[in-house]
Amino acid sequence: MQRTSADGVTVLWEAAPGPGPLSAVLSFGTGTRDETAPTLGATRLVETLVMTPVGKRPHEFTSIVEEEATHFIAKGTPAEVTGFLHAVCNALLDLPTHHIEHATRLLTIEDPRTRDHRGAEPLSARYGPHALGLTTHHHPDTYSRHTPDTVRSHAATHFTRGNAVLALDGPPPPDLTLPLPDGPRPHRTTPRTRPGVPGTWQHRQIDTVSLLLTSHIHEPAAVTACHTLSRRVEHLAHDTLAFTDRATTHTFLRDRLTLDRVLTLRPADGHGEQAAEILWHEALDLARQGPTRHELDSFTAHTRTAPDSESRLWHSLHRAVEAEHFGIPYHDTPSLLAGHATTTAQDVAHYMQRALTDAVLVVPHQVFPRLKTPHGKRLPNSDCWRPHGQHPPTPGTRFRMNPFRRVTTPRHEHGEYVLTDWGLVIRDAERDEHDIRFADIALMLHDGPGRIVLTGCGCHTHLHPQQVARGDRLIAALDAAVPAHLVHTDT
């Protein structure tokens, strides 16, 4: 692999095995995980604004925003590729924010081009509405909250020459220039795990069952384990019992040395418990005994299935770009294959034993699987609602439903709020409780006289002053506690 630079931007290239058009990927080391709840959607807006003036061209081109990175891609003659890259750089130098209304309309009707969100729910459970945990919170209305200034600020921080890498499958054209805005690579922090979540199962507002396992960035035993687990679960739940779709797997970069791996199933109605129990029990079995010799040999054969030479080249370039962006240790294809070939059943079992200690299993509401830890104890639940009777009632100032609503509302919908020094507690008709800690609020939206709060666990909570007596005081307490930069007023 060759390495050079253009206008201070790192350029990585490797010659394609045969003649053909030149392919280029201008990659920025920023994606949806680098947003915050207030800036949610800014990366997609920047990408869409950049592509607007590019216009129609006689060659292939596209762009994509992922969790970790944003890519602008072109394929054509050297002159066509150079022209495309120059247009992208010019748009970033002077972001065409006068097109922001048009870009917002496009994004509200297009499907998100980020990774399959079915694999992201355990990330929200583990991290809350921060970094990787924000993936599930992208909605069409997030784009309309942005102003030209917020989008320009986001671009100036993340879409700079210091945060860019160009990958090519041929020598750089002699007239290649990349006049990007100046700026360093921004610091990316490791997302913080929510206390009490690792090593648990949890309900989420989903229709899938997903298991999150953490591994080192290059850990052959983890790759073998996830492949084997996926095949086992799919054989049982899809091929044999026919009550789920096929298993899907997703990987997410937690930090430069750590991956979050997610295996997801979509069960048919009424089969959520079975799907969750099969997934968890097969994971336990893999931790106890490891894969069979046949499973190891099948996986080794799978890794050696030769992709075409163009795919091998771009897999290698992709790993090199990731190494450049995020400081990930680079491993070439032969060393990766050698690692898989020498992985033993004991290696896989040891990995699974370690991974299950902080795994997170998420299931739909109304699904209550019967699960055990590797040591035979009941697998704890980490739902954000505390069941009545398991904890004493939270003390504080109570805000009960006003008398009229109490009479006109069904009893099972009754509830109240408790105001404390540290936040609010929602208490439902069954006396179960849900905390809203002021310090953990990620975003607050004004909804007329009411408020919509994105809580630290990732829940959206609607509060309206007419729900309870003295409701204005409740709203005033929220307004006083939440910093202005976390508040969106639609004005």
Buried (B, 14 or more C-beta within 10 A) or exposed (E): BEEBEBBEBBBBBBEBEEEEBBBBBBBBBBBBBBBBBBBBBBBBBBBBBBBBBBEEEEBEBEBBBBBBBBBBBBBBEBEBBBBBBBBBBBBBEEBBBEBBEEBBEBBEEEEBEBBEBBBBBBBBBBBBBBBBBBBBBBEBEBBBBBEBEBBBBBBBBBBBBBBBBBBBBBBBBEEBEBBBBEBEBEEBEEBEBBEEBBBBBBBBEBEBBBBBBBBEBBBBBBBBBBBBBBBBBBEBBBEEBEBBBEBBBBBBBBBBBBBBBBBBBBBBEEBBBBBBBBBBBBBBBBBEEBBEEEBBEBBBEEBEEEEEEBEBBBEBBBBBBBBBBBEBEBBEEEEBBEBBEEBBBEBBBBBBBBBBBBBBBBBBEEBEBEBEBBEEEEBEBBBBBBEEEEEEEBEBEBBBBBEEBEEEBEEEEBBBBBBBEBBBBBBBEEEBBBBBBBEBBBBBBBEEEBBBBBBBBBBEBEBBBEBBBBBEEBBEBBEEBBEEEBBBEEE
